[in-house]
Amino acid sequence: MSSINQSRSTEASSRKLVSTRRQFFAKVLGGAVVSAAWVSRSGFFSRVSAAEWEPSSGSAPTRLVEMSAAQLAKLLQTGQTSSVEIVTACLDQIGRVNDRINAVVQLCAERALKEAKLADQTRLKGQPTGFLHGIPFTIKDSLETEGVISTAGTLGLKDNVPSVDATAVARLRAAGGILLGKSNTPEFTLGGGARGTWNLVYGQTCNPYNLGHTPRGSSGGAGAIVASCGVPFDIGSDFGGSIRSPAHACGVVGIKPTFGRVPRTGHWPGYGGVFDSYQQLGPLSRSVGDAWEVLRIISGPDWKDAAIIPAPLRDPASVDLKKLRVAFYEDNGLMTPTAETRAMVRAAARVFEEHGASVTEDYHGGFAEFSEIRGRLRTADGGEWFQRMLDKAGTTEPSSGIRRYLTGEKLQTPEITLLLQKQDAIRSKLAAWIKNYDLILCPANAFPAPSFEKPVPGNAGYTNLYNLTGWPATVVRCGWSPQGLPLGLQLVAPPWREDISLAAAAFMETSFGGWKIPALAKDS
């Protein structure tokens, strides 16, 4: 068979799989799931603290699907709703929006409803329950889920049903969370290219604020369905910005924790190797408060991922924003952001300064140097790392985004070790710089979510350097493009100081409004 015919055959198979999945959705959502439940809510579920840890002001949502996990937990605790009502409402919302955004690629609706009934029974019996008890969520398809097809976006795994959950998933379910399904991701989280979140198994995910634009990647399915009120939160992975870029593009909150905080057991790609320090897992949600609560649950060693350290996870409520030493920069010298993006960063810096923080315009450098090193290391073995993943998955027809990494100049060992030394030198330089500050404010990306017709340059992200340093970084919406697309501010903290990043993000959420519901997600 010619390569052209092979490509057509693969694309036809992809369309058939998507069609079959949509038929499944229609069957489940048309039968077992009833209409969404509507409730009134009295007051926000908030935490009063010296850090001004409060949710964004504004009109309180009345629909279950628009509420945060914290708000839903409060309603459950006070008996104003049930887990069955919440799960039903979320499944119903997924049914309304998913044909347009293609964010959720597998459902486990029947199991979720059974678990919701059990959660309600447990609560009625007065048995102890945790924060997530009865709260639904989705999981990026690069994470394995027991009993639910997990493809990592690659054709070799299109029928793969794991027998165990990834560590992060297992912890969420043990805390009472209810898995609704899987969110879309590029092949092995790395093969989307300019399309963002796209693969040959499930196709293209679209941005809920403009269907002609991408949700970025690789956690684009997670960002899109959380923004569209399908679930309160999802777990993404971040190899170079794959949590933070979709958070920026979809107007939600996303945190990449410190390297060594959250186990990656059960994720494709796995841990270990030259790129080990790049990859971290973290939540995407519609509120900073939810991101914090979920991070608490999934953090800590599982004694399988050897890079995970039992470091204390400090409470954002203890952070005094007025005492922070804040650095900001609006241009990394590699790709100048849009005028609106630069104005957003300066506005955020001004708010911190007016609040009493010490604010300095300062840039640490390193983006250009690291981009070159990372690019050369990616194919330094001639594509063998990617080929091993394909072989392990049983994939013989990779996507174009993965094929581009299968060839390239194979470097000699001295060249590779020199690149690793240069990489560590950048880490050392930035470690010396960050000791003078508690927080960095900067763009998440130079541009808003791009259209499918006009992709942005590959070096437009302001994220991948912080995968090298391993520093925690949160993105929260603090602006809009002229076309009505979200703009995310990135808040970076020193290692192991997720508390600072999240407390500062909560302050920005209050100051600039955070997530706003896209038109397609509103009640029609």
Beta strands, then each sheet from edge to edge (+ up, - down):
strand 1: 104-107
strand 2: 136-140
strand 3: 178-183
strand 4: 198-199
strand 5: 203-204
strand 6: 233-238
strand 7: 253-256
strand 8: 280-285
strand 9: 325-328
strand 10: 358-361
strand 11: 439-443
strand 12: 473-480
strand 13: 486-492
sheet 1: 1+ 3- 2- 6- 8+ 7- 12+ 13- 11+ 9+ 10+
sheet 2: 4+ 5-
end
